[in-house]
Amino acid sequence: MDELVGEVLSQVLNRSHLLRPGTTAQIIAEEGRPLGVRDATIYLADLEQEHLRPIPRADGRLVPALRIDSTVAGRSYRAIEIRRGPTDEDGSQLVWLPLMDGSERLGVLELLVEDLSEEALDWCRAFASLAGLLVVSKSHYSDTHAQVRRSQKMALQAEMVWAFMAPPTFATEEVVVACAIRPIYGVGGDAYDYSLVGDHLHVSILDAVGHDLPAGLIASVALASCRNTRRAGGELADMVAYADHAIASQFGTSRFATALLCDLDVGTGLFRWVPCGHPPPLLIRGNKVIKELFHRPRLPLGLVSDRDGPDLDESPPVYTEQLQPQDRLLLYTDGVVEARAADGSQFGVRRLGDFVIRHGAAGLPAPETLRRLNRAILDFQHGRLADDATTVLVEWRPQNLRPKYAF
């Protein structure tokens, strides 16, 4: 059996080089027949993470979308677990497997198989892992997967900002990064970024003034400036200086962006950050918000530079905090805590911290916690966002305290 599984997976890989985007499930179904695969469908989570939407099938059969919060397939997606369906009269059975890109949840792979023994589940997992890799690799060459994930047209500034931002989830054995942003299709000036190089994890969160195309341009310029600087070996202070100059030189002093530019040494837990007119991070330890990491911030990006060039002599203060294993850092924009209910009450910092602690204590992975937080913020405002709302949750888990992202 092991030899047959290897041959089947090898054949899928061989065909993947010339695979048309959107046909991954078809190839898996065709090549998996010797293993008892009767059918395969790939569902991708929509950008709102409310539905699992099928990639159009090659045979033209219409398949309905599935709700993430109320279906067995949705349970597989939410909990990152394999879920089985009922057995048919002929003995075949549906199984849903999380479709992953590393730790980023893409959707689910639905297989109809003749056998679901433990041995069969092993090669089903292999199919799901391979399908995730193929979906991501083919997404660079086609709009097929992007179209499946969208339920409406995206505003121009949102299209631009989404093109710059990293995937919402990233994890290694030492660290987890989960990000969430709303609104999906009309986000204006909010953005996030992260990058792990060696032991250093860079994390940034931005909030450009306004909700229009210039706001999206400012956020994109800030992201590009920070990436350009750190890829050239620059430190946090350099990123601040160059981003400040880039915004001021292009937009003048009437437009700016608040920001947190951060660096976490995943080997030692030393956290360093520069606050630029932005709300402070929350430090969560165990089931308690230990403190807000508040220090006097510098001015927002775009309000310090003289537009003649970055002033590297005016280095901003870089603050430090020593983390303990399993500490969490929560970064957010003001649209989260300033969200207002009908009675005028704000969502607030305390409610935000309590929400993350409560769902983390229930064993939910960080991306699922933020998915539910997005829904809670939207429900709090009765479905009408007054401002962009972005959160970034960083979990430091050294000493092989591995998070639940494998299935």
Phi, psi and omega in degrees: 000318180301321180294320179294317178300316179299319179295318181296312180296322178297321180293321176299316178298318180299320181283341185294335184296326179247025182285130175286137178305136179096356183249014181300315181298321179299316181294320179297318179296318181293311184283340182273000182302320178298341179265359179097016177279122181260334181197159179210140176220138177253127174250135175250141176290134176291167185296333178282348185056045176246331182228152167260117185252130183286140167291130183310134184280150180293332181275001177081358181292131180278131181238128182288155173289156181241137179286135181291327186271357187215023178228163178295319177298320178296324176298319177301317179293313185295314187266356184055056182224154172283133178233138181255149173260180179291157179274132178285171180299329180275004178092352179284158186214142174276145174219139178245132182235138178301135176260114190238149165242091190068248177254001180275124179281120180264323184166218177221153170256123177258123178240139169254115188232159180278337186218137177233046172290170178300323178295319179294322178298328179297314180283338172296318176300319179297319176299316181296318178298316180293320179297319178300316179297319182291320179299315181294315183295324181279343180294337181288344188247005186203158174268001186305307184289325177296321179294320179298322187279350184256142177250354178202170180287143182264140176295153185300316181294326178291319177304318182290314183293318179298327180294334182273329190284150177288165175303154186293342184224141176210141179209145167233187178293338185259338189210148175233135175235124176233136184229148177213145183214140175218148000285157182287309191266351182229021180303136183259282188249356179282148176196162176219165178201157172203160177198132177252119176233114185063234179265003187253119176259114174270133176226135177221150175223136188230150176217096180280142182294137179099172180224032185240189180299316176302324177297317176296322177296317180297314179300318180293319178296319179297315178298313181296321180295315179296317179296316180300319182290313183290329178288342175267007177093010182286157178263182181303315181298323178294319180297319178298312183298315183287321177294320178300314180294318182299318181290314183296321184288335183261331189237356182073188185268005178274346179235142183203177179218131169282156185199154164238120176250122192229157176218127176242123173279106186287349176276324185248340183084012178281121181255128180235142181204157175236116177271128180241078178066023189245151175305143183287154176292155172260133175259116181252125179232119185066234180249041183210140170282110183293314181187163165275131180278072185266128169220157181302120183277156168282176178293157177301160179296131180105353183248001183251320185296148177271006178073357177269347181157158180295133181268093182282350177280339180261068183290131178287155177293137176251118184266156183227152176210130178273118180276159171251154180308136180076008172296151175236143176244130181243115177256145183204161174261165186294340178295342177283303187282339180266005174301135186243138174279177182298331180275004178092352180289148182265153176300312168081160181292319182296315179297321179298309180298318180298321181298312182294319180295314183297316182284329174294320179295334178282359177089011181284138174298155183306314181296327178289324175301314181288330175299316180288328176296318177304315180295320180296319179295319180293316179295324181301328181258016179056040173082004183238107179281130177272341182206160173300144180228116184230137176227146175227124180245123180245126178245126178259114185231074179284183176059037175060031173278077192289130176287166182275091176228356175263149180231000000 
